[in-house]
């Protein structure tokens, strides 16, 4: 099993952000959200949705670790985040 350094980047609210411009694996995510917020992580800007989160009916936060080697993105990691929401994406 190959080990990689785990890095992080913040996805801005109400924006599409390139988290990492290259092939990488999503290891985890921390999301602070308002009611009905959404976060979608794509393989490439406008590409295939690899992970999607829709917030419940109350504001809050959540942290998730993806099992195994994480979610592989072959092109890049792109985050589409709704207003009043931020996400820290951990990748390697």
C-alpha positions in Angstrom: 0.0 0.0 0.0 1.4 3.4 -1.0 1.3 6.2 1.5 0.8 9.9 0.5 0.9 13.1 2.4 -2.6 14.3 3.4 -3.2 18.0 2.6 -6.3 20.2 2.9 -7.9 23.1 1.1 -11.0 25.2 1.9 -13.9 25.4 -0.5 -15.5 28.9 -0.5 -19.1 29.5 0.1 -21.4 30.1 -2.9 -18.6 29.1 -5.3 -16.9 26.4 -7.3 -13.4 25.9 -6.1 -10.6 23.7 -7.5 -9.3 21.9 -4.3 -6.4 20.2 -6.1 -5.4 20.6 -9.8 -4.4 17.0 -10.6 -5.1 13.4 -9.8 -5.8 12.8 -6.1 -7.9 10.9 -3.6 -10.4 12.6 -1.3 -9.6 11.3 2.2 -12.2 13.3 4.3 -14.3 16.4 4.5 -15.4 18.8 7.2 -18.6 20.8 6.4 -20.1 23.8 8.3 -23.6 24.4 6.9 -26.8 26.2 7.2 -30.3 24.8 6.5 -30.6 23.1 3.2 -27.0 23.7 2.1 -25.3 21.5 -0.4 -21.7 20.4 -1.1 -20.7 18.4 -4.2 -17.2 17.2 -4.9 -16.5 16.5 -8.6 -13.8 14.7 -10.6 -13.0 17.7 -12.7 -14.7 21.1 -12.9 -18.2 20.4 -14.0 -17.3 16.7 -14.1 -18.7 13.5 -12.5 -20.0 14.0 -9.0 -18.0 11.8 -6.7 -19.6 12.9 -3.4 -22.7 14.9 -2.6 -24.1 16.2 0.8 -27.4 17.9 1.5 -27.7 19.5 4.9 -30.6 18.6 7.2 -33.2 21.1 8.3 -31.0 22.6 11.0 -27.6 24.4 10.8 -24.6 22.5 12.0 -21.3 20.8 11.1 -20.2 17.3 10.1 -16.8 15.5 9.6 -16.5 12.4 7.5 -13.5 10.2 6.7 -13.8 8.1 3.6 -12.7 4.4 4.0 -9.8 2.7 2.4 -7.8 4.8 0.0 -10.5 7.4 -0.3 -12.4 8.6 -3.4 -10.2 8.7 -6.5 -10.5 11.8 -8.7 -8.5 11.3 -12.0 -8.8 14.8 -13.3 -8.9 17.2 -10.3 -10.9 17.7 -7.2 -13.6 20.5 -7.7 -16.0 21.6 -4.9 -19.3 23.2 -5.6 -20.6 24.7 -2.4 -23.8 26.6 -1.7 -24.1 30.0 0.1 -23.4 30.2 3.9 -21.5 26.9 3.8 -17.8 26.1 4.0 -16.0 22.8 3.5 -12.4 21.8 4.3 -11.5 18.9 2.0 -8.6 16.5 3.0 -6.9 14.9 0.0 -3.7 13.0 -0.8 
